[in-house]
């Protein structure tokens, strides 16, 4: 039993038992089938056990293999925990990460980011603060968050805070479009309408710091007109509900707009679209902090 020291042999055995074939185990472990077969044979020789048997239907775990499978899994689990503990002891990245979030978690892939951070850096504690895009700049300036998601026009990715006081490090994540949506039954009013014509219809406004307000203010200024704002909201869900209730027009992400067009009959203006960009930003002087370096690395795996 003095040769029984190679954990790779145990891993090959457990993986073949779970997957039910050498070929699938080889795919999982990124090894060749002969390499897997060799490791299984070495483990069988070292232990004197019959681990698998051939049958007309393929490879089957033998009685000996079934008897030791759970123990092998516990050995591998213990080794994984030892490695995690060793990384923590060696100074693995940890600490509090304060993130500013916007819109819905699915769109910014927040769940994937948090799961990846938890998996790779269990010592990192995340604290979320939700708002509109403009809030992110205020919170960064005040030191209330470490980094956050931000929406803007594609040509307006933030390089400094709006007051020009702080330089930013910004990473573009995705490009998408906003569409103008209107209540059901308003399709004739928005078909073929340009921005001056749309401005004459009732609009649902948003706070000055929101991306909707920033994008629309620029567009209407370019066309020399102002929208007829009849109500104001600060949440996307409330905005959609007010459009569904027949109050007025609003911007809406294209994927959401098309979904509600089919699901609830909302009208979508086919003649205009507003390009936008989703980015992730932090103060430039903070970008070399290990916790933010790792956050950007994990975030890049989500997009």
Steps between C-alpha positions, in 0.01 A plus 500: 500500500801735507438584133141600572572873503384643167180699541462514122430126506226553757358787294492285187321222688236731648443678169456178303259374766296822478504531120456132424767481230870563444428722199275739693741505794781590259295795373427620854865477608645618165711184472531226242310175543825297525615730781174443691520124445861498624408687818212260571734202448763651732240551772372145460856363515586710807192392695452148368134581434282441196360847439311454172367212292419476134142415406305485171363847578842650575715570804337424837633579846583176683409408856849597621471834326158569650635420847779760481340769281361710785835486683682612185262792463564602861876491441465729198267734689746516788785581262295777336425648842869480592590692185238765574631537854858523375406778258326690777799457728732619223309826472232435241298806398234587754321790663192711435401580140234771468325491162259750348230327296243629251200371301422130548754243625456273198594770250826589677568129570535576868425145611781360288745756638409435862507123454840517331643717776360268765640194326849638437536735796290381794658762725347784296183645654279692257266784593261634234352846462231548234417820316503669159811552291567852620503380861805288421710810434386667821568188707847453347591863568386470861677169555170321566567223245814344352364449148172496315308443180425801280281573198578765241513580131775294330705815437469619859675230699604678819869581537452745788225571751258767372668769713835410339654444841572126482646295213313175431597158372209378288453169319233465230288186546225511236343711228121499457210722393206670665165520320207732555200313638140620524174364644308233314286655230747783431680328213346731238628804693860378515530330159745703293520778761823698528630656823312834465175309445569270794576801721140618455363183657484455881820361653591331825806680634788368709742668747774722360767248604340211308629386163153547348506870586857549382443326167167668425619846604780482246275368222221753550753785528645395166151522348412827672203365695398388848285199592160547663578339839179415688641275775836396643627168641836371620454125454481304173217280629292809587574650160373189321188492715422864415541429129274196530248721681479732200674804652770563241824413323835392637835361400545129556780254430433338162483142630251603771299714256461218248404257775221727626390574144427131451388424857271795571459687171705809585575716196862538389608789277675338200665814366736595784752323723747631755841328525637452851787338684527308826833542678667429832692782663713585802736776609824470300712523813324188637536273197818328627336380820506116496128473576414721200749325271332169584152651462584615148649161417190313619273755331678442167403134526133597526488685165 
